[in-house]
Amino acid sequence: MAVRIQPVILCGGSGTRLWPLSRAGFPKQFLSLAGDATLFQQAVQRLAALADAAPPLVVGNDEHRFLALEQLREIKVAGATLLLEPLGRNTAPALTLAALAAVAAQGEEGDPILVVTPADQTVTDGVAFSQALQKAVTAAQDDAIVILGIAPDRPETGYGYIQAEPADPADVVNSALVVRRFVEKPDQSTAASYLASGDYYWNGGMFVLKASVWLRALGRWRPDILAGTQAAWAGRKDDAPFVRPGKEAFAAIPSESIDYAVMERCPGSEISMRMVPLAAGWSDLGAWDAVWQISQKDAHGNAQHGDVVIQDSHNCLVHANSRLVSVVGLSDVMVIETADAVLVTDRTRSQDVKKIVGILQELERTELALHRKVHRPWGWYDSIDEGGRFKVKRIQVKPGASLSLQMHYHRAEHWVVVSGTAEITNGEKIIVLSENQSTYIPLGQTHRLANPGTIPLEIIEVQSGSYLGEDDIVRFEDTYGRTP
């Protein structure tokens, strides 16, 4: 049986250090931060370039399933399977789910090689990346766990490091280096010594290994994680392209990373741990400073996105999303603007944005999880204004899509069609409205909004009532499986 190359995209990160652009409801992997494609789309396309690669396995949050599915559709990737975690349990259970799914897809006699990458990184040299992966696949065929080690270009304190044996002078091109050890994020002086030594590499969390090797290694060092994930896999529900592991069993799995569970234990053990150096313009875009580093800059070191005017400033990043943003007389400052939140930080303190996220979590601020514009499987809505007893939304529905059949206990709604055609269920009646026509949905009335046309439907919705929260929705029927 031919060796199956199985791309695995780990898509469960939250990207808190890139707030306010990255949020729990729309995390950084689904954003376009480097180029036109999103980071998730870039990851899928990079692994699809491998010879004989199967359709990807995507492991991610159940709440992001339609984001992932839509972005796969945009880049015309078919046949993907989405393994949906009911809650976060870190990367070791995620990779174990993928290994079990890959083995199930090939059959008991197969032993697919998993090519594993996070969904939230960027690479500028796709050819060099593919060459490194092919070398890693070759090494993995000999039952080695192979990690890609990024050649450092600065004394970085934000990454973990891999120390590797020097290359064999007789086989510099093809040999994968023996891993001596993994080390935690260093301080500045230690990072400088790593850079000077030449045998330390950044750990980017990209692995190539047989499914059987991962399961065997996990069973040796963390049999509790293996057994728990196997139980969750046994209780799975298939709703192609979605696969949902058993919720209760998955919740009981210990939360642990791939590195802590297995990788850091391998050097010196009977399980071969190898590393292929990678020099391909890699970045994990872990903080706004990393976005500045990879961005195109002007003569003064400034990077900008959107409607921006910069005057007498140096080494700044200004990211405007919904309005004009101007800066004057600043150095080493980040300004990130969205429709409902603005971040201003010293460039050297961009890692501390996660502290702001922690404060927002304590305050239970809605800006932590959702943007003003919220994407849904049927389209999106943008909350453009609200007061004590009213809220105004701009709503767009994709052609052929529909919202759930629903009702509200505390609000009535007025709908005005701006463009397209709306098919509206209002109680027992079904009506069709076109541009400039409107209707009223009384409080407690069962209703549905659908787009039967071939162009996007756009409406203005005015809500009025005593409570206007998103949780005041009772769903009776839903195309997207969101009914109780």
Summary of the structure (lengths in Angstrom):
residues: 484
radius of gyration: 24.7
end to end distance: 43.5
largest distance: 79.5
contacts: 1602
relative contact order: 0.11
helix: 28%
strand: 33%
